[in-house]
Amino acid sequence: MKGLFKSKPRTPVEVVQQTREVLLYTLSNTETRERKRAEKISELGKLILDIRTVLYGDGQTEPSSDACAQLTKEFFQKDTFRLLIDCLPLLDSGPRLNATHVIANLQRQRVNSKLIASEYLENNLDIMDILIPGYEDSDIAWTYGSISRECIRHQNVARYVLESHHMKKFFSYLQNPNFDIASDVQATFKELLTRHKSTVAEFLSANYDWFFQEYNTRLLQSESYITRRHAIKLLGDVLLDRSNSAVMVRYVTSLDNMRIMMNLLRDSNKTIKLDTFHVFKLFVANQNKPPEIISILVSNRSKLLRFFDEFNVDKENEQFEADKSQIINEIATLQQPTDIRSCQDIENCDVPC
């Protein structure tokens, strides 16, 4: 007889509606008895798993496109997304992970050919003001970091973060002594500076002075080998991107920037040396080198030629050899400019002549 009274399976819309109710209850009833609160959080974990099952399938059956569309529309219609973000710090690691997968999937779901998540975030950009500062809390940093990267997939969100005060804070977040958190910050930082080409180019052009001042001093000259390694690799990726050609030209005409590269070429780590090489070659290949840069290259010619003659990579690489040959030839044929002071007269010259 029990089989006659089985409850009807909830529809995707009903699952989201019940999730919203539990989220609202959990967030608003902070003084509820501990037992009751624990029950609601446990229920929330089960509901998040139900949503994940709708979006990803149960391992035996594929997800239904109609069910996913219904769920996605309801999820973003009444701010369930924001409520879930607010409630994540209260969840255990398992439900948090499920929630992260749910949010990642929802970023890609289309309803009537529209990315609902993009439209929602366009009108709720302040959610990033919750997610990005999550790096200041080691308990939630990885979860909020992962969700931030999913949101940054949308160009309007990336532009908001790039133009916000959060960008300056990234240079502090990247110094986190916790390796895992620092690595997560680096992943988000890289996503911001590489995914949306035109937006990144606009940001770098408009914020060149303060951004590269911070980048050079706090990242490229960091005492942390990991920070230097990530920074020089990302710098190469950014400068070698055609969208950033104007920024690249400006960067490689700076003597101070070249000094940093020459010092990094002396780094004990081979990976840093190689990634620095790919940036340094831009200074040498520049056909409009300022006289002060030519002077430094000529003054250090013998040391640089000796260094590059002995500089090799572990595996045979034709492109590397071609680039190295070009650098050697360019430095070897440079002539000391006549309209510049001697190297010794250049203020604060850190490069030995």
C-alpha positions, -999 to 999 in steps of 0.1 A, spaced: 0 0 0 29 24 7 37 24 -30 3 41 -37 13 72 -17 48 79 -31 54 116 -34 55 130 -69 90 139 -80 97 176 -78 101 195 -111 133 215 -117 114 247 -109 101 233 -76 136 223 -66 149 258 -72 119 273 -54 125 251 -24 162 259 -24 154 296 -24 131 291 6 158 272 26 184 298 16 162 327 28 154 309 60 191 300 67 203 336 60 176 354 79 172 332 110 207 336 124 194 332 160 175 299 153 183 270 175 216 253 165 198 220 158 172 236 135 198 255 117 219 224 111 189 206 97 182 234 72 219 235 61 218 197 57 186 201 36 202 228 16 231 204 8 207 178 -5 189 204 -27 221 216 -42 229 180 -51 195 177 -67 202 208 -88 236 194 -98 219 161 -109 195 180 -131 223 199 -148 248 171 -151 227 139 -151 229 111 -126 256 90 -143 231 68 -160 210 93 -180 220 124 -197 206 158 -185 174 170 -202 178 202 -221 143 212 -212 148 206 -175 181 225 -176 164 255 -193 136 255 -168 159 253 -138 183 280 -152 154 304 -159 140 300 -124 174 302 -107 183 336 -121 147 350 -121 145 356 -83 180 361 -72 187 325 -60 222 330 -74 230 358 -50 214 340 -20 236 309 -28 267 330 -29 259 346 5 252 312 20 283 293 8 305 301 39 279 282 60 282 250 40 306 221 44 332 213 17 310 187 -1 280 210 -6 303 239 -14 319 218 -42 285 208 -56 275 245 -55 306 255 -74 298 229 -101 262 241 -103 273 277 -107 299 268 -133 273 249 -153 247 277 -151 272 301 -167 270 282 -199 232 274 -200 212 290 -227 175 297 -226 161 307 -260 196 310 -273 204 336 -246 231 332 -219 208 340 -189 238 342 -165 254 370 -185 222 390 -185 217 384 -148 253 394 -139 250 425 -161 224 438 -137 241 424 -105 277 432 -110 281 440 -73 281 403 -67 318 405 -76 322 428 -46 314 397 -25 334 372 -45 368 389 -51 373 400 -14 368 363 -5 405 360 -10 409 377 23 392 347 40 412 315 38 381 294 45 362 306 15 390 317 -8 391 287 -31 353 285 -35 348 322 -43 379 322 -65 366 294 -86 332 311 -89 349 344 -98 367 328 -127 334 314 -140 318 348 -138 347 365 -155 339 344 -186 314 371 -193 330 402 -207 308 427 -188 319 411 -156 356 411 -165 353 448 -174 337 456 -141 364 439 -121 392 454 -142 378 489 -137 372 484 -100 393 490 -69 397 452 -67 425 452 -93 449 470 -70 441 445 -42 452 416 -64 488 427 -59 483 420 -22 463 388 -27 491 374 -48 515 377 -18 494 353 2 517 330 21 494 300 15 506 285 -17 472 271 -27 454 304 -22 482 324 -40 480 300 -69 442 304 -71 446 342 -71 471 339 -99 447 318 -119 420 345 -115 445 373 -122 456 356 -154 420 351 -165 413 388 -161 444 398 -181 440 373 -210 405 362 -217 388 393 -232 414 408 -255 399 442 -263 388 449 -227 423 440 -214 439 463 -240 417 492 -230 424 486 -193 462 484 -197 463 515 -219 442 535 -194 460 523 -163 495 517 -176 514 538 -151 501 525 -118 495 489 -131 531 483 -143 546 501 -114 529 476 -91 536 447 -115 573 454 -117 580 461 -80 556 437 -63 556 408 -87 587 408 -110 610 418 -82 593 397 -55 615 377 -32 592 347 -39 604 325 -67 568 314 -74 556 350 -77 584 359 -101 579 328 -122 542 334 -127 547 371 -132 572 369 -160 553 342 -178 521 362 -177 539 394 -187 552 376 -218 517 363 -226 503 398 -223 530 417 -243 531 391 -271 493 393 -277 486 414 -308 458 431 -290 483 447 -266 507 459 -293 505 495 -282 512 485 -245 540 463 -256 557 491 -275 554 514 -245 568 488 -222 599 480 -242 609 516 -246 615 519 -208 651 516 -195 638 507 -161 618 478 -175 648 465 -194 669 466 -162 644 444 -145 646 419 -174 684 419 -174 684 411 -137 658 383 -142 680 368 -169 705 361 -140 678 343 -120 690 309 -108 658 292 -121 658 281 -158 621 286 -163 623 322 -152 653 327 -174 635 313 -205 603 333 -199 624 364 -193 642 357 -226 609 359 -245 603 394 -230 639 406 -233 640 398 -270 612 424 -275 635 452 -262 663 441 -285 641 436 -316 625 470 -312 635 490 -342 629 523 -324 650 517 -293 656 548 -272 693 559 -271 696 551 -234 685 515 -241 710 512 -269 737 526 -247 731 499 -220 730 471 -245 763 483 -261 780 488 -227 770 453 -217 776 438 -251 804 414 -243 786 400 -212 753 397 -230 768 379 -260 787 355 -237 754 349 -218 733 342 -248 760 321 -264 759 298 -234 721 301 -229 703 269 -240 670 251 -234 668 214 -224 650 203 -256 658 212 -291 637 242 -302 642 258 -336 622 289 -328 642 295 -297 675 291 -316 662 315 -343 652 341 -317 685 338 -299 705 342 -331 685 373 -339 692 388 -305 729 380 -308 732 396 -342 712 427 -332 734 433 -301 766 426 -319 759 452 -346 746 480 -323 765 513 -323 768 535 -293 746 566 -297 763 599 -298 735 619 -282 734 603 -247 755 605 -216 777 576 -207 763 546 -188 780 557 -157 761 590 -158 727 574 -160 710 579 -126 705 547 -106 719 524 -132 718 489 -116 732 471 -147 769 466 -145 787 481 -175 
